[in-house]
Amino acid sequence: MGSRGRQPERKKANAAVIGGVVAVVVLGAGVSAYALFSGDSDSSTAADDKPHIKTGPVTPAEVRTAADRFLTAWAAGDTAKAAAATDDATTATAALTSYRKDAHLSGMKLTPGKRAGAKMPFAVSATVTYEGKSKPFAYGSELTVVRRVKDGKPLVGWQASVVHPDLKDGDRLVTGAAGDPPIKATDRDGNELTSAKYPSLGTVIDGLREKYGKKAGGTAGIELRVVHKDSGKKSEHTPDKTLVTLAEGTPGTLRTTISPTSQAAAEREVAKREKAAVVTIKPSTGEILAVANSRPEGFNTALQGSLAPGSTMKIVTSSMLLEKKLAGVDKKHPCPKYVTYGGWKFQNDDKFEIKDGTFRASFARSCNTAFISQAKKLDDGDLTKQAQEVFGLGRDNWSIGVPSFDGAVPVQSQAQMAASLIGQGGVRMNPLNMASVVATAETGEFKQPYLVSPDVDHRTLATASRKLSPSTVSALRDLLHYTAVAGTAVEPMSGLGTDMGAKTGSAEVDGQKKPNGWFTAWRGDLASAAVVQQGGHGGDSAGPVVRQMLLAGD
């Protein structure tokens, strides 16, 4: 979407930490050691006559001392003392107790790295032992020293990631029989899918194991894993992550709909960009052919993202306007520089206008005001109804085989309702949703995307209440095709034949210098959508990603 404007401390003497000294605390057999390596030095300060609370940033000496206090106690197994060295003793006590009790970790050695401001990185080496089986466990983490407000004392700012970088609030490290047997996930041709070959599928495979491990016929092994807190929301769910395998389980085999050709192309494209995500599906069936994210170990934006889709949402809006006879492909349609609605003044990118233009021209050039101008003729719930009834969005009932976010098009009013028409306001989508949207526009019928065939577990896929009429489908295909040959999507779609169409999008986000770039398109029996966060114009950022997906085929 184009830009939018709105008018109308008594200090005590402390023992100095001597630079270059290595101090090692050696405890009883089988217990732990903590090695302190420091290249800095500092001297103590004299006591003041009057008590006062120290303020300001923590000093290098305070960072080293606070980190030393915490790490020494933690390595020694003195949970109470370690927790007291943090700014949240209660939560830290629970987490550190769980670390030994639930994760079955012992023999810890903690080695700090080089301080960076208030942060102190450190290396952890330990042994995980369970039912006579043991393995080494090593990783790196980091702590931050903060100043307690009430007395100015420097303490470790508590957060779950201090224990392990993969932990968030409410998460735990647990060692034991795996809750779910491992799986051997395969592509549609029977070839094994691994995160080594397809980095983006790591979290997907974890999700498949959680849902299908037992159904696939495998047996559980013994593992140290991250057990994530259950948020209760499908779209926010993160599968458990295995860190150490003490005893291998027996995997069951699970075939997915992933196309090796398409997935390889997706991995190549997202690897070239910092914040890209893409999904490709087969419109005639809903099969998911590829899923990829630039940050494979991070949040699965492709399937679970919740971002404003910008002008790609105009596909849904256009279907509604066409059905309500508020627009026609060849009919004259207003595209002024500005439209004010609900107290907001909306404008087009670069403040362009189309005089005496058609709706086709407005769609192809992504004219915001052409859509905003129709807000006064709509009820607040019209777009929500269209998204749910025709495109299957916003009902939280998709069952693709792994956790997903199914889009959100809430009922809004006034300016927010108008903004929703152009993919802003409260509208939220991800590449999975937008690939499905363009697929529905192409075929006229919503087919819920899926990664695992419903025949595997006899689950029911989501359906839409109704199909688009043949005339509306024809009009949408016309609009999308024209955009690909004469509109904002020309460059990415060049040379891709005649049976294709596309829509660009740029979604503004508060605090970002550049908008998120979106692009969605179909070509034959392929539909793909991508987002590049902070990518700028969708045709320039996300467009090349989708182009390569359509060229790769299925």
N, C-alpha and C positions, 0 to 999 in steps of 0.2 A: 504494500500500500504506500501511497505517497505520504508526504508530511501532513500533519494536522495541527492547526493552531487553535487556541482558545483565547477569546478576548473577554469582553466585558471587564614524731618515735623519746627516757633516758637512754642514749646509745650506750652500749657496753663494748668494752674492748674485745675484739675477736682475734683469735689466733690467725696469723697470716697464712695464706695458702702460698706455698713456696713454688715458684716456677721451676718446671723441669723435674720435680720430685715424683716418684711413683710410689704411691701408698697402697698396699695390698692388705685386705682384711682376710685372713685365713681362718676358717672355722673348722668345726669338727668334721670327721670323715663323712662324706656323702652330702655335706651341706654346701654352701656357696662361697664364692669370692667376688669381690668388686674391685676392679682396678681403676684408679683415678689417674688420668694423664692430663697434665695442665701445663701450658706453655706461658701462662700469664702470671703475674705476681701483683700483690697489693699489700698495703699496711693497714693496721687497725686505727681507729679514731678514738680520741679521748672522750670521756663522758661529759655530757653537758650538765650544767647546774639545774636546769629546768627540763622536766619531761616534755617531749614534743613528738608529734607524729611525722615521720619522714614521708615526703611525697616525691613525685617526679619519677622518671624512668629508673628501673633497677640498674645498678652498676654491674660491670663485668664480674667483680668480686662477689657481689650478691648472687648473681646467676650461678657461678661455680659453687658457692657454699650451699645454696638451696638445692641445687641438683645433686651435690655430693651427699647431703643429708638424706634426701629421698632415695637415691639409688643404693646407698650403703645399707639402709634399713630394708629395702625391698629384697636385695640380694641375700641378706642374712635371714630372711624369713620373718622379720619383725614387722608384721602387717600394721599393727597399731602405730608404731613409730613412723613407718613410711606414710601412712594415711595422714598422720598429724602434720606431715611436712607438705601437705597440699592445702588448697583453699576449700576443699569439700571433703572432709574426713569421712563422713558417712558413706557417700557414694564410692569413694576410693577404697574404703575398707571392704565393702561388698565385692568390688571388682578384683582386688588383690587376693581376697580369700578364695574367690571362684577360680582365679588363675592357678592356684596350687591344688585346690580340692577337685574342681571339675575338669580342668585341663590335664591334671596329673603331671605337672612339670616340676623338675627338681634340678639340683646342681647348677643353679643359675650363675652366670658371670656377666656383669654389665660393664661395658667399656665406653666411656664418653668420647665423643669426637670433638671437632672444633666448634667452639661457641660462635653463634652468629646472632649478635644482638641479645635479645632475651631468650633466644632459643638454644637448646642444647641437644644435639643429636646423640644417640648412643646405640651401641650394638648389643644384642642379646644372644647369648648362647646358653642352651639348657638341654635337658634330656626329658623326653616324654616316655613314660612307662605305664603299661597297662596289661594286666594279666600275663606277666612274665615276658612281655615283648617290649622292646625299647628302641628308640631311635633318637639321634641328635636333632635339635630344632634350633635354628639360628635365623635371625632377622634383624632389621634395623628399625628404630623408632625415634621419636623426638618428644621433648617436653619444652614447655614455655614457662618461664618464671614471671610471676606477677607480684604486685605489691598489694597486700591486704589493706583495704580501706580503713578499717577501724584502728589499726595500730601501725601501719606502714611496713609490716614484716614481709620480707620476700618469701614467697611460697611457690610451689609448683602449681600452676593453673591446671586443675583436674579436667581431663576429658578422656573418654574411653580409649581413644587412639594412642594414649601414652602406653597402655598395656600392649597393644598391637595395632599397627596402622590400618588394618581392615575393620577394626571395631568402631561402631558408633554407639550412641547412648542406648542402653538396653541390650546390646549384643553380648555374647559370651564365647569363650573358647571352651570346647567340650571334647573330651577324649572318651571313646567307647565304641560300642557296636554302632555302625552307621545307621542312621534312621532310615535311609533308603539304599537299596542295593545299587551298585553301579550299573550303568548302561553302556552299550555300544551303539551310539547313535550313528545312523548311516544316511547318506543322501538318497535320493529317489532311485539311484542305480545300484544301491547296496554297498557303496564304498564308505568306509568309516570316516566320520567327521571328527576331527580333533582340533583343539585350540592351537596346536602347533602349526597346523596347515591353514586353518581359518581362525585367526585371532578373535574376530568378532563373535564367534560362536561359543566362546568359553562360558559366558553367562547363560546363553541359550541351552547348552548341554547340561549345565547345573540345574536349570529349570526343568528340563525334560526328565532328568534323574529323579527329581523330587516328585514329579507327578506320575511318572511311568516306571520307576525302578522296580517296584513290586509287581506291577502288572506285566512287565517284560520278562519275568521269570528268573531274575538274578538273585544272588544271596549276598547279604551285607558283609562288609569287612570291618576292621577296627581302624578308626581314624581319629585324628585331631582335626577338628573343623571349627569354623566360625558359625555359630548359630545366631541368626539375626532375629531381632525383636519383631514380633508380628504386629504390623500396624493395623491390621484388620481391613486394609484396602488392597484389592487385587492389583491395582495399577502401581502401588508403591512396594509390593512384595519383592524381596530379594532372596533367592535361594541360598541355602547354606553353602559354604565354601570349604572344600577339603584343603588342609595345609600339610598334613603328614599322614601317610598311610602306613600303619603298623602291620596290618595283615590284609592281604588283598581279598576282596570279595569276588564273586563270580558274576560277571555282567550279563544282563539280558540284552537282546538285540532289539532296537527300535528304528524302524524306517521312517524317515521324514520326507517332506516334499522338496527339500533343498536341491536345487540344480547345481552341480559342481561348476559348470561353466559360468552361470550367473553369479554364484557366490564368489568365485575367483575374481570376477570383474569388479564386484562390489568391494572386495577387500583392497584391490589395487586403487580404486578411486578414493576411498576414505583415507587410505594411508598417505595420500598426497595433501590432505587438508587437516587442519587442527580440530575443528568442531563440526564434522560432517556426519550425517546419518542417512541411510538409504534403505528402501524396501522395494522389492519387485515381486509382483504377484501375477497370476494367470487369471484374467477376467472371467473366462468361461467356467472356471471351477472354484476359484478362490484360493488355490494352492499358493503358498508362499515359496518363492523360488530363491530369494536371497535376502539376508538381513545383515547390515554392517554398520559399525560405528567407528569413528576415528579413535576413540578411547575405549578399546575393547575390555579393559578391566574396570571401567567406570560404569556409570548409569547407562542403561540400555535406552537411549533416546529414540532409536528407531521404532521400538515397540511400546515403550512406556513413557515417552516424552509427553509433555503437556505445554505446548507452545502456541502462541497466536499464529495462525497460518497465513495471515495477510491475504492478498488478492486471490490465492488459489481457492479460497472459500467462495469466491464469486461463481464457481461452478454450481454450488448448492443454491446460492441466491438466484442465479439465472434460471435454474429449473423452476423455482418458485414463481418468479416474475413471468416466465413463459406460461406456466399453468394458469396463472391469475389474469392472463391477457394484459399485463402491465408492461409487456415488452414483446417485440417480435423481431426476428433476425433482420429483416429488411425494412422495418418500420423506423421512422424518424424517432430519435430518442435524445433527450437533452444531456449535454455534457458541458456545463458551464465551468468557469474557473473555480467558482466557489458555490457552496450550498450551506446554508445555516439550518441546523435542526437541533432542537432540544438545548439551545443555548451554545452550541458548539459550531464553529465555522470550519467546515471541511474544505479541502482543496485537493487538486491533482498534483502529481509529481511535476515539478517545474512549473506548476500553475498553468498547464496547458488547457485548452478548450477545443472542442470540436463543434464547429458551427454547422447546423443542418445535417448532422451525421446520423447514421443508423445505429441500432443497438449492436450490430456486428462490429462496427468500427469502434464503439466504446468499449466493448469486451476485449477486442484485440489490442487496444492501446491501454487497457486496464484503467479506464476512467472511473475514478472513485465517485465523483459527483453524479454520474449516471445512475448509480445504485442508491446513493444517499437521497437523491431527489424523490425516490419512490417510498421512502420511510413513512411519509404522512399518509399513505394509502394502505399501510399495513397494520395489523394488530401486533401487539407485543410478542405473542407466542407463535406467530406464523413461521419464522425461520426455524425455531426449535421443532415445531411439528414437521416441517419438511425434512429436516435432518434426520429425525427419528423414523418417520414413516417410510421414507423413500431410500435413504442412505444408511439406515441401521446404526446411526451415531447416537452417542450420549445415553444409552440405556444400560451400560455396564453389564452386558450379557454376552459379549464375545467369549468364545472358548477356543482359542487358537492352539492350545497345547502347552503354552508357557504364559506367565503373567503378561498382561497387556493393558494399555489404557485405550478405551474405546471412543475417545473424543468427548467433548463437552460443548453444547450449544444451549446455554441457559436462557430462560426467558428474561429479557431485560426491557427497559423502557427508556424513552427519551433519547438522549445522545448516545447512550450505551447500546441501545437497540440499533440505532443507525450505524454505529461503528461495527457492530456484529455483521452487518451485511457485507462488509469488506474485510472480514476476517480479523477484526480487532475486538475491542470490548472484552467480553468474557469468553469468547470462542477459543477453544484450545484443541490442538490436534498434534499428531506426530506423522512421520512418513508412512507408517502402516495405514493410518486413517486416510490420508490423502491419496495413496495409491488405490485404496478401495473406492474413494470418491470418483476418481477419474475412470475407474473400471466400471462403476455403476452408470456413469454418464455415457460411456461407450456402448454398453449392452442394454441399458434400461432396467436392469435387475440387480439388486444387491445380493452378492454371494459372499457370506462371511469368510474372510481370509482364515486359513488354517495351516499349521506347520506339521501337524500329525493328523492323519486321516481319522475321521470320527468312527470308522469301522474298527479301529484298534480298541476303543473303550466304549463304543456305543453311546457316545455323548450326542446331545442335540446341538446343532449349530444355530446361531441366531439368524433370524429372518427379518425382513422388512414387511410392513403392513401392505404395501402396494408397489407396483411397478410403475415406471414412467410410461407415458403413452408413446406410441411410435412417432408421433409428430414432435413431441418434446425431445425424444432421443435424437431424431434427425436434426433438430435445431441445435442441440448441444454439441453434436458431432461437427456441425457446420461451424459453430463459434470456435470450438477448440482447434479445428483444422485451419481456419482462417488465421487464428493467432499464431499458428506454427509456420504459416507460409507468408504472412504479411503483417504480423503484429510483433509483440514483445518477445516471442519465442522463436523467431526466425533462425537465428544463428545456431542454437543447440539442435534444432530439428532439421537443419539443411541436409538434403540428400537422403532422407529417410523414407522416401516414397510418398504414396498418397493416402494409404490407410493409417493415418496417424493424426494426433492432435495434442495440444499442450496448453498449459497455463502457467504463467510466472506469478511470483508473489514476493513482496518485501514487507516484513512485519516489524514495526517500530517497537523497541523495548526501552523502558526508562533506564537511564544510566549507561546505555550503549551509544557509542559514537556512530556505529553503523547498524543498520537493521539486519534482522535475520533473513537470509535469502532462501526462498522456496521455489521448487519447480516440480510439476507433476505432468505426466504425459502417458499416452498410450500409443502402441504401434502393433498392429495385428492383435494377437492374443497375448500381449504383454502390457502391463501397466506398472509404472514406477514413479516413486516420489522421493525427493531428497530435500534436506534442509542443511544449510551451512550457517551456523550461528555467527553473527557479526560478519556475515559474508557480503552484505550489500545487496545489490540488485540480484534477484533470483535467476535471471537469465544468464548472468555472468558467473555466479558462484555455484548454485545448485544445478543449473542447466547442463553443464558439461558432464556432471556425474550421471544424470539421468540419460543423457545421450549415449554414453558408453554402455549403460545397462540395456538400452534398447538395441544397440548394435550387437551386443554379446548374444542376444537371443536367449532361448530357454534351454 
